[in-house]
Amino acid sequence: MKFKYLKSTVKVLAIASIIFLTSCQGTSKDKFGGLALYTVRDDMGANTEATLDSVAKAGYVNIEAAGYSNGKFYNMAPEDFKKLLDEKGLKGISTHQGSATLDNIDEEIAAVKAAGFTYFVIPVPPMGHFKYYPETQTMGMDPDLDFMINFLNTVGKKCSDAGLQLLYHNHDFEFKENENGIVPIEYFLENTDTKYVNFQMDLFWVTKAGASPIEYFEKYPGRFKLWHVKDMSKDGKFAPVGEGTIDFSKIWEKRELSGMKYYMVEQDQTFHHTPLEAIKISHDGLKTFGFN
């Protein structure tokens, strides 16, 4: 009688274990990919902790920051921000450091290192070299590309010495010929030191410029360590992944050629959804293209 009871108990425990393991595997399978917090920047400003809860609940694992100012990330000391990410089950991979200059670079590198990031990303040319034209709502840059080569090589070497990796993030203007007949992104790729400088490819902006991400992967293999993944609507606007016109499946197939280590979903503006709704839609959309 005791043996029969023991056998029944073992069977119940075995079934419970299978259910538990299956549940864990499902959770793990559904949690993948990265999110650029620029997408939810207003929410991060209003309630950082609650927003990170929502990001984790939406299924993301990795994050890219875009909220550095005066030595802090989202008004938190670097170590405190790292601790908060750990508590939420999120991992800080990269951070956009739009305020970086040759004068403050050592301070910013120290903060990025303390926050636990791997990639130090330059999102636009430094102040004075980045151009914005309100009348056309377009962006551009100073044609002095050699300044950028020196800037990127110098910052890249400093990042490397600190155990970080430097990346330059593109918009559309880098993929268009400037007034001197030079395509800036190609000048950067060909003249920066490959040991210290690589790139984050924003798939939307490359497509917006009329260029092909895959052709750049083939021409400059291994140089694009991070991607920004966001879709483009039929009228050329930002859209959640899967609700636009970009064939991400073909791009995903070339991830090893590109050198991609991580990708971050991003949507600069949302039009038909709140940012928190958009990141959920994009996470579901990633699955349809085979992202994991």
C-alpha positions in Angstrom: 0.0 0.0 0.0 2.8 2.3 0.9 4.7 1.5 -2.3 1.6 2.2 -4.3 1.2 5.6 -2.6 4.9 6.4 -3.2 4.7 5.4 -6.8 1.6 7.7 -7.3 3.4 10.6 -5.5 6.5 10.2 -7.7 4.3 10.2 -10.8 2.6 13.4 -9.7 5.9 15.1 -9.0 7.3 14.0 -12.4 4.3 15.5 -14.2 4.6 18.7 -12.1 8.3 18.9 -13.0 7.5 18.5 -16.7 4.9 21.2 -16.6 7.3 23.5 -14.7 10.1 23.0 -17.1 7.9 23.4 -20.2 6.6 26.7 -18.7 10.2 27.9 -18.1 11.2 27.0 -21.6 8.2 28.8 -23.0 9.1 31.9 -21.0 12.7 31.7 -22.2 11.7 31.3 -25.8 9.3 34.3 -25.7 11.9 36.5 -24.1 14.5 37.6 -26.7 15.8 40.6 -28.6 16.6 44.1 -27.6 14.9 47.5 -27.3 16.3 51.0 -27.8 14.8 52.9 -24.9 14.6 56.0 -27.1 11.3 54.5 -28.3 9.8 54.9 -24.8 11.8 58.0 -23.8 8.8 59.9 -22.5 7.7 56.9 -20.4 11.2 56.6 -19.0 11.1 60.2 -18.0 7.8 59.8 -16.3 8.4 56.5 -14.4 11.7 54.7 -15.2 11.0 51.7 -13.0 7.5 51.0 -14.3 8.6 51.5 -17.9 11.4 48.9 -17.5 8.8 46.5 -16.0 6.7 47.0 -19.2 9.8 46.5 -21.4 10.6 43.2 -19.7 6.9 42.2 -19.8 6.8 42.8 -23.5 9.5 40.1 -23.9 12.7 42.0 -24.3 16.0 41.0 -22.7 18.6 43.5 -23.9 18.3 47.3 -23.8 20.0 50.3 -25.3 20.0 53.5 -23.3 19.4 57.0 -24.6 19.1 59.0 -21.5 22.6 60.1 -20.4 23.1 63.6 -18.9 25.7 65.0 -16.5 27.1 61.7 -15.5 23.8 60.0 -14.9 21.5 57.6 -16.8 17.9 58.6 -16.5 18.8 60.7 -13.5 20.5 57.7 -11.8 24.1 57.1 -11.0 25.6 54.6 -13.5 25.9 51.9 -10.8 22.3 52.4 -9.7 21.0 52.2 -13.2 22.9 48.9 -13.7 21.4 47.6 -10.5 17.9 48.5 -11.6 18.3 46.7 -14.9 19.6 43.6 -13.1 16.5 43.7 -10.8 14.2 43.8 -13.9 16.0 40.9 -15.6 17.3 43.2 -18.3 20.8 43.6 -19.7 22.4 46.8 -20.7 24.2 46.3 -24.1 24.6 49.7 -25.6 24.1 53.4 -25.0 23.7 56.4 -27.3 26.1 59.2 -26.1 25.0 62.1 -28.1 26.8 64.6 -25.9 30.2 63.0 -26.4 33.1 65.4 -27.4 36.8 65.2 -27.2 36.7 67.4 -24.1 34.3 65.2 -22.1 35.0 61.7 -23.5 37.0 60.4 -20.5 34.1 61.2 -18.2 31.5 59.7 -20.4 33.5 56.5 -21.0 33.9 56.1 -17.2 30.1 56.4 -16.8 29.3 54.0 -19.6 31.8 51.5 -18.1 30.3 51.8 -14.6 26.8 51.2 -16.0 27.9 47.9 -17.4 27.4 48.6 -21.1 29.6 47.1 -23.8 29.0 49.4 -26.7 29.5 53.2 -26.7 27.4 54.6 -29.6 27.9 57.9 -31.3 24.3 58.6 -32.6 25.1 61.8 -34.6 28.1 63.9 -35.5 29.3 66.0 -32.5 27.7 69.4 -32.0 28.6 71.9 -34.7 29.0 69.1 -37.3 25.4 67.8 -37.2 22.9 69.8 -39.2 19.1 69.9 -38.9 17.0 71.9 -41.4 13.6 72.7 -39.8 12.1 73.9 -43.1 12.4 70.5 -44.7 12.6 68.5 -41.4 15.8 66.8 -42.7 19.2 66.1 -41.3 22.7 66.5 -42.6 26.3 67.0 -41.6 29.3 69.2 -42.1 31.3 68.1 -45.2 34.5 68.1 -43.2 34.6 64.3 -43.0 38.2 64.2 -41.9 37.1 65.7 -38.6 34.8 62.8 -38.1 37.6 60.3 -38.9 39.9 61.8 -36.3 37.0 62.0 -33.8 36.0 58.4 -34.3 39.5 57.0 -34.3 40.4 58.9 -31.1 37.3 58.0 -29.2 37.5 54.4 -30.5 41.0 54.0 -29.1 39.9 55.4 -25.7 36.9 53.1 -25.6 39.0 50.1 -26.5 41.5 51.0 -23.7 38.6 51.0 -21.3 37.2 47.7 -22.5 34.4 49.2 -24.5 33.6 49.1 -28.2 32.8 52.2 -30.2 30.1 52.3 -32.8 28.7 55.0 -35.1 25.0 55.1 -35.7 23.6 56.2 -39.1 20.7 58.2 -40.3 19.9 58.6 -44.0 22.2 61.5 -44.8 25.4 59.4 -44.4 24.2 57.3 -47.3 23.8 60.2 -49.7 26.5 62.0 -51.7 27.5 65.2 -50.0 28.4 68.5 -51.8 31.9 67.0 -52.5 30.5 63.9 -54.2 31.4 61.7 -51.3 29.1 59.2 -49.5 30.0 59.8 -45.8 29.3 56.3 -44.5 31.6 54.8 -47.1 34.3 57.4 -46.2 33.9 56.4 -42.5 34.0 52.7 -43.3 37.1 53.0 -45.4 39.1 55.5 -43.3 38.4 54.5 -39.7 40.6 52.0 -37.9 38.8 48.7 -37.9 40.4 47.8 -34.6 38.7 50.7 -32.8 35.6 51.8 -34.9 32.6 49.8 -36.0 29.0 50.7 -36.8 25.4 50.4 -35.7 23.2 50.1 -38.8 19.8 51.6 -38.6 17.9 49.5 -41.1 15.1 52.1 -41.5 17.3 55.0 -42.3 19.4 53.0 -44.8 16.2 52.0 -46.6 14.9 55.6 -46.4 18.1 56.7 -48.2 17.4 54.3 -51.0 20.4 52.1 -50.1 20.5 48.3 -49.5 21.6 47.0 -46.1 22.7 43.7 -47.6 24.9 45.4 -50.2 26.7 47.2 -47.4 27.1 43.9 -45.5 28.6 42.4 -48.6 31.0 45.3 -49.3 32.0 45.8 -45.6 31.5 42.5 -43.9 31.8 42.3 -40.2 31.6 46.1 -39.5 28.0 46.3 -38.4 27.9 45.0 -34.8 24.5 46.3 -33.8 21.3 46.9 -35.7 18.3 49.2 -35.2 15.2 47.4 -36.4 12.2 49.5 -37.2 9.8 49.2 -40.1 8.7 51.7 -42.7 5.1 52.4 -43.7 4.0 52.7 -47.3 4.2 56.5 -46.9 7.7 56.4 -45.6 7.0 56.8 -41.9 8.2 54.9 -38.8 6.1 51.7 -38.1 6.2 48.8 -35.7 8.1 45.7 -37.0 5.8 43.7 -39.2 3.4 46.6 -40.0 5.6 48.1 -42.8 7.3 47.3 -46.0 10.8 46.2 -45.1 11.6 42.5 -45.7 13.6 41.8 -42.5 13.8 38.1 -43.2 16.3 38.6 -46.0 18.3 41.0 -43.9 18.2 38.5 -40.9 19.7 35.8 -43.1 22.8 38.0 -43.6 23.3 38.7 -39.9 26.6 36.8 -39.7 28.0 38.5 -42.7 27.2 41.9 -41.2 28.9 41.0 -38.0 25.8 41.7 -36.0 26.0 40.7 -32.3 22.8 42.3 -31.0 19.8 44.1 -32.5 17.6 46.8 -30.9 14.0 47.5 -31.9 13.5 51.2 -32.2 10.7 53.5 -33.3 11.5 57.2 -33.3 7.9 58.3 -33.5 4.6 56.4 -33.1 1.5 57.4 -34.9 -1.3 54.9 -34.3 -0.1 53.3 -31.1 1.4 54.4 -27.8 5.1 53.6 -27.6 4.5 50.8 -25.1 1.9 49.3 -27.4 4.3 49.7 -30.4 7.1 47.8 -28.7 4.7 44.8 -28.0 3.6 44.8 -31.7 7.2 44.9 -32.8 8.2 42.0 -30.5 5.5 39.9 -32.0 6.5 41.1 -35.5 10.1 40.0 -35.0 9.0 36.4 -34.7 7.4 36.5 -38.1 10.8 37.3 -39.7 12.6 34.6 -37.8 14.4 36.9 -35.2 15.4 35.2 -32.0 
